[in-house]
Amino acid sequence: MPGGITQTQDPVSDTMRRLSHRNTASLVLVSALLAGCNTTSDTGGGSRGLLSSRSSAATSYISALQGGIAGRTGANLSGSDLSRALEAEYRALEEAAPGASTPWKSGDASGEVIANAPYQVGTQNCRQYRHTITADHKEFTARGAACRNADGTWTPLT
């Protein structure tokens, strides 16, 4: 470099910068999730959920769950119920403290997702989690695990 100044790489600063970018991306995603929860339509009314037929920035994150473990519980869920259940799975995997409940409710169905502490598999962060759903006056529980991809989506382990 000119003037005899040398530039050194600081691995701590690089790590902090990457974490800051990840936190910013998470904040943007959470904002998109929350914004989609209370949007109303000007063309016929009604609330529009996260996985409505209209595209949403978060739809790809939720669809990457491939039905999550909610789809494996055996519970009879409507499309909107399943959307809320998958949204809760994503929120639990992405941001919930280990052991914290992420509740959801939609129509006559409700549930909670509890994710365990993250762990590493290669370069991916993964979490085991449990989803308990109450539908048709019955309780259904499924357990599974998912790993976070570089693009922020979560892929279930089968």
Contacts in CASP RR format, 6 or more apart in sequence:
PFRMAT RR
TARGET T0000
AUTHOR 0000-0000-0000
METHOD contacts of the structure
MODEL  1
MPGGITQTQDPVSDTMRRLSHRNTASLVLVSALLAGCNTTSDTGGGSRGL
LSSRSSAATSYISALQGGIAGRTGANLSGSDLSRALEAEYRALEEAAPGA
STPWKSGDASGEVIANAPYQVGTQNCRQYRHTITADHKEFTARGAACRNA
DGTWTPLT
1 7 0 8 1.000
25 152 0 8 1.000
26 94 0 8 1.000
26 95 0 8 1.000
29 57 0 8 1.000
29 58 0 8 1.000
29 61 0 8 1.000
29 94 0 8 1.000
29 152 0 8 1.000
30 91 0 8 1.000
30 94 0 8 1.000
30 95 0 8 1.000
32 56 0 8 1.000
32 57 0 8 1.000
32 58 0 8 1.000
33 50 0 8 1.000
33 58 0 8 1.000
33 87 0 8 1.000
33 90 0 8 1.000
33 91 0 8 1.000
36 48 0 8 1.000
36 49 0 8 1.000
36 50 0 8 1.000
36 56 0 8 1.000
36 58 0 8 1.000
37 47 0 8 1.000
37 49 0 8 1.000
37 50 0 8 1.000
38 47 0 8 1.000
39 47 0 8 1.000
39 48 0 8 1.000
39 49 0 8 1.000
40 46 0 8 1.000
40 47 0 8 1.000
40 48 0 8 1.000
41 48 0 8 1.000
48 54 0 8 1.000
49 80 0 8 1.000
49 83 0 8 1.000
50 56 0 8 1.000
50 58 0 8 1.000
50 59 0 8 1.000
50 62 0 8 1.000
50 83 0 8 1.000
50 84 0 8 1.000
50 87 0 8 1.000
51 59 0 8 1.000
51 62 0 8 1.000
51 63 0 8 1.000
51 79 0 8 1.000
51 82 0 8 1.000
51 83 0 8 1.000
51 86 0 8 1.000
51 87 0 8 1.000
52 83 0 8 1.000
58 87 0 8 1.000
58 90 0 8 1.000
60 153 0 8 1.000
61 90 0 8 1.000
61 152 0 8 1.000
61 153 0 8 1.000
61 154 0 8 1.000
62 83 0 8 1.000
62 86 0 8 1.000
62 87 0 8 1.000
62 90 0 8 1.000
64 149 0 8 1.000
64 153 0 8 1.000
64 154 0 8 1.000
64 155 0 8 1.000
65 86 0 8 1.000
65 89 0 8 1.000
65 90 0 8 1.000
65 146 0 8 1.000
65 153 0 8 1.000
65 154 0 8 1.000
65 155 0 8 1.000
65 156 0 8 1.000
66 155 0 8 1.000
66 156 0 8 1.000
67 82 0 8 1.000
67 86 0 8 1.000
67 156 0 8 1.000
68 86 0 8 1.000
68 89 0 8 1.000
68 131 0 8 1.000
68 146 0 8 1.000
68 156 0 8 1.000
69 89 0 8 1.000
69 129 0 8 1.000
69 131 0 8 1.000
69 142 0 8 1.000
69 143 0 8 1.000
69 144 0 8 1.000
69 156 0 8 1.000
70 77 0 8 1.000
70 82 0 8 1.000
70 85 0 8 1.000
70 86 0 8 1.000
70 89 0 8 1.000
70 131 0 8 1.000
70 133 0 8 1.000
70 142 0 8 1.000
71 77 0 8 1.000
71 82 0 8 1.000
71 85 0 8 1.000
71 142 0 8 1.000
72 142 0 8 1.000
73 131 0 8 1.000
73 133 0 8 1.000
73 140 0 8 1.000
73 141 0 8 1.000
73 142 0 8 1.000
74 140 0 8 1.000
75 109 0 8 1.000
75 133 0 8 1.000
75 135 0 8 1.000
75 136 0 8 1.000
75 138 0 8 1.000
75 140 0 8 1.000
76 135 0 8 1.000
76 136 0 8 1.000
77 85 0 8 1.000
77 109 0 8 1.000
77 133 0 8 1.000
77 135 0 8 1.000
78 106 0 8 1.000
78 107 0 8 1.000
78 109 0 8 1.000
80 106 0 8 1.000
80 107 0 8 1.000
81 106 0 8 1.000
81 107 0 8 1.000
81 109 0 8 1.000
81 135 0 8 1.000
83 106 0 8 1.000
84 104 0 8 1.000
84 105 0 8 1.000
84 106 0 8 1.000
84 109 0 8 1.000
85 104 0 8 1.000
85 106 0 8 1.000
85 109 0 8 1.000
85 111 0 8 1.000
85 131 0 8 1.000
85 133 0 8 1.000
87 104 0 8 1.000
88 102 0 8 1.000
88 103 0 8 1.000
88 104 0 8 1.000
88 111 0 8 1.000
88 112 0 8 1.000
88 113 0 8 1.000
88 131 0 8 1.000
89 102 0 8 1.000
89 113 0 8 1.000
89 129 0 8 1.000
89 131 0 8 1.000
89 146 0 8 1.000
90 154 0 8 1.000
91 102 0 8 1.000
91 113 0 8 1.000
92 100 0 8 1.000
92 102 0 8 1.000
92 113 0 8 1.000
92 114 0 8 1.000
92 115 0 8 1.000
92 129 0 8 1.000
93 115 0 8 1.000
93 127 0 8 1.000
93 129 0 8 1.000
93 146 0 8 1.000
93 148 0 8 1.000
93 154 0 8 1.000
94 148 0 8 1.000
94 152 0 8 1.000
94 154 0 8 1.000
96 102 0 8 1.000
96 113 0 8 1.000
96 114 0 8 1.000
96 115 0 8 1.000
98 115 0 8 1.000
98 116 0 8 1.000
98 117 0 8 1.000
98 118 0 8 1.000
99 114 0 8 1.000
99 115 0 8 1.000
99 116 0 8 1.000
100 114 0 8 1.000
100 115 0 8 1.000
101 112 0 8 1.000
101 113 0 8 1.000
101 114 0 8 1.000
102 112 0 8 1.000
102 113 0 8 1.000
102 114 0 8 1.000
102 115 0 8 1.000
103 110 0 8 1.000
103 111 0 8 1.000
103 112 0 8 1.000
104 110 0 8 1.000
104 111 0 8 1.000
104 112 0 8 1.000
104 113 0 8 1.000
105 111 0 8 1.000
108 135 0 8 1.000
108 136 0 8 1.000
109 133 0 8 1.000
109 134 0 8 1.000
109 135 0 8 1.000
110 133 0 8 1.000
110 134 0 8 1.000
111 131 0 8 1.000
111 132 0 8 1.000
111 133 0 8 1.000
111 134 0 8 1.000
112 131 0 8 1.000
112 132 0 8 1.000
113 129 0 8 1.000
113 130 0 8 1.000
113 131 0 8 1.000
114 129 0 8 1.000
114 130 0 8 1.000
115 127 0 8 1.000
115 128 0 8 1.000
115 129 0 8 1.000
116 127 0 8 1.000
116 128 0 8 1.000
116 129 0 8 1.000
117 127 0 8 1.000
118 125 0 8 1.000
118 126 0 8 1.000
118 127 0 8 1.000
119 125 0 8 1.000
119 126 0 8 1.000
119 127 0 8 1.000
120 126 0 8 1.000
121 147 0 8 1.000
124 147 0 8 1.000
124 148 0 8 1.000
124 149 0 8 1.000
125 147 0 8 1.000
125 148 0 8 1.000
126 145 0 8 1.000
126 146 0 8 1.000
126 147 0 8 1.000
126 148 0 8 1.000
126 157 0 8 1.000
127 145 0 8 1.000
127 146 0 8 1.000
128 143 0 8 1.000
128 144 0 8 1.000
128 145 0 8 1.000
129 143 0 8 1.000
129 144 0 8 1.000
129 145 0 8 1.000
129 146 0 8 1.000
130 141 0 8 1.000
130 142 0 8 1.000
130 143 0 8 1.000
130 144 0 8 1.000
131 141 0 8 1.000
131 142 0 8 1.000
131 143 0 8 1.000
132 139 0 8 1.000
132 140 0 8 1.000
132 141 0 8 1.000
133 139 0 8 1.000
133 140 0 8 1.000
133 141 0 8 1.000
134 140 0 8 1.000
144 156 0 8 1.000
144 157 0 8 1.000
145 156 0 8 1.000
145 157 0 8 1.000
146 154 0 8 1.000
146 155 0 8 1.000
146 156 0 8 1.000
146 157 0 8 1.000
147 154 0 8 1.000
147 155 0 8 1.000
147 157 0 8 1.000
148 154 0 8 1.000
149 155 0 8 1.000
END
